[in-house]
Amino acid sequence: MESLRTSLSQLAGRFRRHPAVAADPFETLRLQTRLGHLAAEIQRIETAPRIYARAHRLMAVEAAYDALLDEACRLAGVPEKAELERCENNRWRVEQELASRGWSW
């Protein structure tokens, strides 16, 4: 009986809504603006027909974008996943999680 009660309380904990993290709205806006600028820069680098050191620039801008995504996740209360290595699919998943919490850029 005790194990059933423990199992039910663990199951209920999974479905319980976690309180939203109250972040500074100006900090949120700053992050969203910076994410938008970096996303546009990534697109510009990827579509430019001729650009010096394209791969190096792209890696640098993507690293900055990933760092801002991590900061945005912290502000939005998105649970961290330490094993998460940045790649296109994982980056997309994080962007979708932020969008589901009202973030846009």
Z-matrix of the N, CA and C atoms (Angstrom, degrees):
N
C 1 1.444
C 2 1.528 1 110.95
N 3 1.312 2 116.10 1 -41.30
C 4 1.466 3 120.55 2 179.53
C 5 1.531 4 110.92 3 -65.31
N 6 1.333 5 117.07 4 -38.28
C 7 1.470 6 119.67 5 179.85
C 8 1.536 7 110.45 6 -67.82
N 9 1.333 8 117.09 7 -34.02
C 10 1.453 9 120.96 8 177.12
C 11 1.529 10 110.35 9 -65.70
N 12 1.326 11 115.91 10 -42.05
C 13 1.459 12 120.94 11 179.32
C 14 1.532 13 109.92 12 -64.12
N 15 1.323 14 116.96 13 -41.89
C 16 1.464 15 121.25 14 178.47
C 17 1.524 16 110.66 15 -64.42
N 18 1.315 17 116.54 16 -43.37
C 19 1.471 18 120.60 17 179.03
C 20 1.519 19 111.43 18 -62.87
N 21 1.325 20 116.30 19 -42.23
C 22 1.466 21 119.90 20 179.40
C 23 1.527 22 111.71 21 -65.66
N 24 1.314 23 117.41 22 -38.64
C 25 1.463 24 119.68 23 179.88
C 26 1.530 25 110.34 24 -69.75
N 27 1.344 26 118.20 25 -35.16
C 28 1.464 27 120.67 26 176.08
C 29 1.522 28 110.54 27 -66.99
N 30 1.321 29 116.84 28 -41.27
C 31 1.456 30 121.27 29 178.95
C 32 1.520 31 110.82 30 -65.16
N 33 1.311 32 117.28 31 -41.58
C 34 1.461 33 120.89 32 178.65
C 35 1.528 34 110.33 33 -65.02
N 36 1.323 35 117.49 34 -34.63
C 37 1.465 36 121.16 35 178.14
C 38 1.510 37 112.88 36 -63.91
N 39 1.315 38 117.05 37 -31.22
C 40 1.464 39 120.62 38 179.26
C 41 1.522 40 112.03 39 -69.46
N 42 1.332 41 116.62 40 -33.64
C 43 1.456 42 120.93 41 -176.38
C 44 1.520 43 113.53 42 -95.20
N 45 1.301 44 117.44 43 -6.31
C 46 1.457 45 121.69 44 -179.90
C 47 1.523 46 109.34 45 -71.95
N 48 1.304 47 116.70 46 135.76
C 49 1.471 48 121.11 47 178.09
C 50 1.514 49 108.72 48 -74.50
N 51 1.300 50 114.71 49 133.32
C 52 1.453 51 120.06 50 177.69
C 53 1.523 52 108.99 51 -87.99
N 54 1.318 53 117.26 52 141.87
C 55 1.464 54 119.29 53 -178.50
C 56 1.530 55 110.49 54 -63.08
N 57 1.325 56 115.65 55 143.03
C 58 1.461 57 120.72 56 179.61
C 59 1.526 58 109.49 57 -69.14
N 60 1.303 59 115.25 58 142.65
C 61 1.448 60 121.24 59 178.96
C 62 1.531 61 107.73 60 -81.67
N 63 1.316 62 115.83 61 127.72
C 64 1.464 63 119.98 62 -179.87
C 65 1.522 64 108.40 63 -84.63
N 66 1.315 65 116.13 64 109.43
C 67 1.457 66 121.31 65 179.94
C 68 1.521 67 109.27 66 -106.92
N 69 1.310 68 115.48 67 156.94
C 70 1.451 69 121.68 68 176.25
C 71 1.528 70 108.60 69 -64.18
N 72 1.333 71 119.11 70 120.93
C 73 1.467 72 120.30 71 -176.44
C 74 1.528 73 112.94 72 -62.64
N 75 1.317 74 117.79 73 -30.06
C 76 1.461 75 119.81 74 178.67
C 77 1.527 76 111.06 75 -72.43
N 78 1.307 77 117.06 76 -36.16
C 79 1.461 78 121.13 77 175.73
C 80 1.524 79 109.91 78 -66.67
N 81 1.328 80 116.62 79 -40.34
C 82 1.462 81 121.33 80 177.29
C 83 1.523 82 110.10 81 -62.37
N 84 1.319 83 117.53 82 -45.88
C 85 1.459 84 121.58 83 179.33
C 86 1.525 85 111.00 84 -63.19
N 87 1.326 86 117.33 85 -40.96
C 88 1.467 87 121.08 86 178.40
C 89 1.520 88 110.30 87 -60.52
N 90 1.338 89 116.10 88 -45.08
C 91 1.462 90 120.29 89 179.51
C 92 1.522 91 111.86 90 -64.84
N 93 1.311 92 117.13 91 -43.11
C 94 1.458 93 120.37 92 179.84
C 95 1.528 94 110.81 93 -63.51
N 96 1.322 95 117.47 94 -40.95
C 97 1.456 96 121.39 95 178.25
C 98 1.524 97 110.97 96 -63.65
N 99 1.319 98 115.72 97 -44.78
C 100 1.476 99 119.98 98 -179.57
C 101 1.529 100 110.63 99 -66.31
N 102 1.324 101 117.53 100 -39.24
C 103 1.468 102 120.54 101 176.58
C 104 1.528 103 110.60 102 -61.51
N 105 1.315 104 116.89 103 -40.63
C 106 1.462 105 120.86 104 177.79
C 107 1.516 106 112.17 105 -62.72
N 108 1.336 107 116.74 106 -42.30
C 109 1.465 108 120.47 107 178.74
C 110 1.528 109 110.75 108 -64.20
N 111 1.322 110 116.53 109 -43.81
C 112 1.462 111 119.51 110 -179.11
C 113 1.529 112 111.60 111 -68.64
N 114 1.324 113 117.72 112 -37.08
C 115 1.467 114 120.48 113 177.34
C 116 1.528 115 110.05 114 -63.12
N 117 1.331 116 117.15 115 -41.13
C 118 1.463 117 120.92 116 177.53
C 119 1.526 118 110.84 117 -65.67
N 120 1.318 119 117.17 118 -38.38
C 121 1.468 120 121.11 119 178.41
C 122 1.527 121 111.17 120 -65.56
N 123 1.327 122 117.07 121 -39.66
C 124 1.468 123 120.69 122 176.63
C 125 1.527 124 109.87 123 -61.42
N 126 1.323 125 117.10 124 -45.16
C 127 1.465 126 120.42 125 178.20
C 128 1.524 127 111.74 126 -62.99
N 129 1.324 128 117.07 127 -40.06
C 130 1.459 129 120.88 128 179.48
C 131 1.526 130 110.83 129 -62.96
N 132 1.319 131 116.80 130 -43.99
C 133 1.464 132 121.12 131 -179.70
C 134 1.525 133 110.35 132 -65.51
N 135 1.330 134 116.39 133 -41.59
C 136 1.464 135 119.68 134 -178.30
C 137 1.523 136 113.12 135 -68.52
N 138 1.322 137 117.61 136 -29.70
C 139 1.465 138 119.85 137 -175.18
C 140 1.526 139 114.13 138 -101.25
N 141 1.314 140 118.27 139 -8.72
C 142 1.462 141 120.62 140 -179.61
C 143 1.529 142 109.20 141 -67.56
N 144 1.335 143 117.58 142 130.21
C 145 1.465 144 119.49 143 -177.34
C 146 1.529 145 112.98 144 -67.04
N 147 1.327 146 116.04 145 -37.86
C 148 1.459 147 119.31 146 179.17
C 149 1.518 148 108.26 147 -137.34
N 150 1.307 149 115.61 148 119.48
C 151 1.462 150 119.88 149 178.45
C 152 1.526 151 107.68 150 -146.02
N 153 1.299 152 115.51 151 134.23
C 154 1.454 153 121.51 152 -178.39
C 155 1.530 154 110.41 153 -70.14
N 156 1.312 155 117.29 154 132.50
C 157 1.477 156 124.35 155 177.15
C 158 1.528 157 111.75 156 55.65
N 159 1.320 158 116.40 157 48.61
C 160 1.466 159 122.01 158 -176.80
C 161 1.527 160 112.53 159 -55.33
N 162 1.315 161 117.56 160 -50.19
C 163 1.471 162 120.47 161 -176.26
C 164 1.529 163 110.78 162 -61.71
N 165 1.317 164 116.55 163 -42.27
C 166 1.467 165 120.05 164 -179.55
C 167 1.527 166 110.95 165 -64.71
N 168 1.310 167 116.66 166 -45.10
C 169 1.473 168 120.76 167 179.04
C 170 1.529 169 111.10 168 -63.24
N 171 1.327 170 115.37 169 -42.80
C 172 1.467 171 119.40 170 -179.15
C 173 1.527 172 110.91 171 -63.42
N 174 1.332 173 116.83 172 -43.45
C 175 1.475 174 119.54 173 178.65
C 176 1.525 175 111.00 174 -62.77
N 177 1.324 176 117.59 175 -40.26
C 178 1.463 177 120.95 176 -179.14
C 179 1.525 178 111.34 177 -66.39
N 180 1.331 179 116.86 178 -44.38
C 181 1.469 180 119.92 179 -178.72
C 182 1.528 181 109.92 180 -69.17
N 183 1.332 182 118.24 181 -39.11
C 184 1.468 183 120.37 182 177.66
C 185 1.522 184 111.50 183 -64.86
N 186 1.328 185 117.40 184 -36.60
C 187 1.473 186 119.94 185 177.14
C 188 1.530 187 110.75 186 -64.80
N 189 1.333 188 116.69 187 -41.13
C 190 1.468 189 120.10 188 177.02
C 191 1.523 190 110.56 189 -65.02
N 192 1.329 191 116.85 190 -40.83
C 193 1.464 192 122.26 191 178.92
C 194 1.533 193 110.26 192 -62.70
N 195 1.329 194 116.47 193 -43.98
C 196 1.462 195 120.49 194 178.71
C 197 1.524 196 112.03 195 -63.41
N 198 1.329 197 116.55 196 -38.75
C 199 1.468 198 120.00 197 178.04
C 200 1.530 199 110.48 198 -64.33
N 201 1.326 200 116.93 199 -39.99
C 202 1.464 201 119.64 200 177.21
C 203 1.522 202 111.52 201 -69.00
N 204 1.335 203 116.99 202 -35.70
C 205 1.469 204 119.29 203 175.41
C 206 1.524 205 110.85 204 -61.59
N 207 1.334 206 116.56 205 -40.97
C 208 1.468 207 119.95 206 177.62
C 209 1.527 208 111.10 207 -61.61
N 210 1.327 209 115.52 208 -42.49
C 211 1.466 210 119.62 209 179.09
C 212 1.530 211 110.83 210 -66.34
N 213 1.325 212 116.40 211 -39.88
C 214 1.464 213 120.55 212 178.30
C 215 1.528 214 110.53 213 -64.05
N 216 1.327 215 116.99 214 -40.08
C 217 1.472 216 120.65 215 177.82
C 218 1.526 217 110.62 216 -61.66
N 219 1.313 218 115.82 217 -40.19
C 220 1.470 219 119.80 218 179.00
C 221 1.520 220 110.17 219 -63.70
N 222 1.332 221 117.34 220 -44.47
C 223 1.465 222 120.80 221 179.98
C 224 1.522 223 112.30 222 -67.81
N 225 1.328 224 116.96 223 -35.57
C 226 1.464 225 120.82 224 -176.74
C 227 1.526 226 112.22 225 -84.45
N 228 1.325 227 117.43 226 -8.05
C 229 1.462 228 119.91 227 179.80
C 230 1.516 229 113.79 228 80.21
N 231 1.323 230 116.98 229 22.88
C 232 1.467 231 120.69 230 176.28
C 233 1.521 232 107.48 231 -75.95
N 234 1.335 233 117.43 232 128.38
C 235 1.467 234 119.47 233 -179.54
C 236 1.524 235 111.05 234 -60.99
N 237 1.319 236 115.14 235 138.33
C 238 1.467 237 120.49 236 -179.82
C 239 1.515 238 110.27 237 -80.95
N 240 1.308 239 114.41 238 146.69
C 241 1.459 240 121.12 239 174.23
C 242 1.515 241 106.60 240 -123.77
N 243 1.323 242 116.86 241 105.64
C 244 1.462 243 121.57 242 -174.22
C 245 1.527 244 111.90 243 -63.15
N 246 1.330 245 117.46 244 -31.47
C 247 1.452 246 119.97 245 -176.70
C 248 1.527 247 112.52 246 -81.88
N 249 1.327 248 116.89 247 -1.63
C 250 1.453 249 120.98 248 -175.72
C 251 1.524 250 110.46 249 -72.12
N 252 1.315 251 115.97 250 111.95
C 253 1.456 252 121.43 251 175.65
C 254 1.516 253 107.45 252 -95.01
N 255 1.306 254 116.91 253 136.73
C 256 1.454 255 120.01 254 -176.41
C 257 1.525 256 110.95 255 -72.06
N 258 1.307 257 114.78 256 126.36
C 259 1.450 258 123.91 257 170.31
C 260 1.525 259 105.57 258 -151.18
N 261 1.307 260 117.56 259 175.96
C 262 1.462 261 120.41 260 -176.42
C 263 1.530 262 112.50 261 -57.31
N 264 1.339 263 117.60 262 -44.78
C 265 1.465 264 120.36 263 -177.99
C 266 1.521 265 112.24 264 -65.76
N 267 1.325 266 117.13 265 -44.21
C 268 1.463 267 120.33 266 179.92
C 269 1.521 268 110.84 267 -68.54
N 270 1.326 269 116.60 268 -38.37
C 271 1.464 270 120.40 269 177.34
C 272 1.528 271 109.72 270 -61.89
N 273 1.331 272 116.61 271 -42.60
C 274 1.464 273 121.07 272 179.43
C 275 1.533 274 110.18 273 -62.80
N 276 1.330 275 116.75 274 -42.46
C 277 1.456 276 120.86 275 179.95
C 278 1.537 277 111.16 276 -61.23
N 279 1.324 278 116.69 277 -42.98
C 280 1.468 279 121.02 278 178.97
C 281 1.528 280 109.86 279 -65.28
N 282 1.329 281 117.11 280 -41.93
C 283 1.470 282 120.26 281 178.06
C 284 1.525 283 110.77 282 -61.49
N 285 1.319 284 117.40 283 -39.83
C 286 1.466 285 120.59 284 179.05
C 287 1.527 286 111.15 285 -67.57
N 288 1.322 287 116.77 286 -38.24
C 289 1.468 288 120.20 287 178.39
C 290 1.525 289 110.08 288 -64.57
N 291 1.324 290 117.04 289 -41.43
C 292 1.465 291 120.52 290 177.45
C 293 1.532 292 110.67 291 -66.25
N 294 1.318 293 117.35 292 -40.49
C 295 1.465 294 121.24 293 178.83
C 296 1.524 295 110.73 294 -63.27
N 297 1.329 296 116.85 295 -36.54
C 298 1.466 297 119.55 296 179.27
C 299 1.529 298 111.68 297 -68.03
N 300 1.330 299 116.00 298 -18.28
C 301 1.464 300 120.54 299 177.86
C 302 1.525 301 111.89 300 -99.04
N 303 1.343 302 116.80 301 12.60
C 304 1.456 303 120.75 302 173.87
C 305 1.514 304 114.99 303 95.75
N 306 1.312 305 118.82 304 4.90
C 307 1.464 306 120.92 305 -179.71
C 308 1.525 307 109.15 306 -83.04
N 309 1.316 308 115.60 307 143.66
C 310 1.466 309 121.14 308 174.10
C 311 1.518 310 108.54 309 -148.71
N 312 1.327 311 114.86 310 149.85
C 313 1.460 312 120.02 311 176.44
C 314 1.497 313 110.58 312 -155.62
